[in-house]
Amino acid sequence: MWRIYYADGSTFDSSMGGPEDAPVENVQIIAELRDGRRIAHSLAEDYYIWDGEKWETSTYIHDDKITLTGNFMDLTEFKAMRERAFEWLTQR
């Protein structure tokens, strides 16, 4: 189970479709439940990669995998978004 947070405040999660259906630009955070752990991929990563089972971060594009791109945003807005992601994770 995962949820992607975008710079415009929108989200896309695993109940809405697969990673291949997600918008690919302006990703800020990917919140993910994996193996009983709560993970928030963020910190201004360049690329978010779906490896077929889980999300990972990268500094380069992987042509053979689903790749989403990150983007910088205002730090105050980012912190608020991060709090929403942590709240979503703790409710699961």
Secondary structure in CASP SS format (residue, H / E / C, confidence):
PFRMAT SS
TARGET T0000
AUTHOR 0000-0000-0000
METHOD secondary structure of the structure
MODEL  1
M C 1.00
W E 1.00
R E 1.00
I E 1.00
Y E 1.00
Y E 1.00
A C 1.00
D C 1.00
G C 1.00
S C 1.00
T E 1.00
F E 1.00
D E 1.00
S C 1.00
S C 1.00
M C 1.00
G C 1.00
G C 1.00
P H 1.00
E H 1.00
D H 1.00
A C 1.00
P C 1.00
V C 1.00
E C 1.00
N C 1.00
V E 1.00
Q E 1.00
I E 1.00
I E 1.00
A E 1.00
E E 1.00
L E 1.00
R E 1.00
D C 1.00
G C 1.00
R E 1.00
R E 1.00
I E 1.00
A E 1.00
H E 1.00
S C 1.00
L C 1.00
A C 1.00
E C 1.00
D C 1.00
Y E 1.00
Y E 1.00
I E 1.00
W E 1.00
D C 1.00
G C 1.00
E C 1.00
K C 1.00
W E 1.00
E E 1.00
T E 1.00
S E 1.00
T C 1.00
Y C 1.00
I C 1.00
H C 1.00
D C 1.00
D C 1.00
K C 1.00
I E 1.00
T E 1.00
L E 1.00
T E 1.00
G E 1.00
N C 1.00
F C 1.00
M C 1.00
D C 1.00
L H 1.00
T H 1.00
E H 1.00
F H 1.00
K H 1.00
A H 1.00
M H 1.00
R H 1.00
E H 1.00
R H 1.00
A H 1.00
F H 1.00
E H 1.00
W H 1.00
L H 1.00
T H 1.00
Q C 1.00
R C 1.00
END
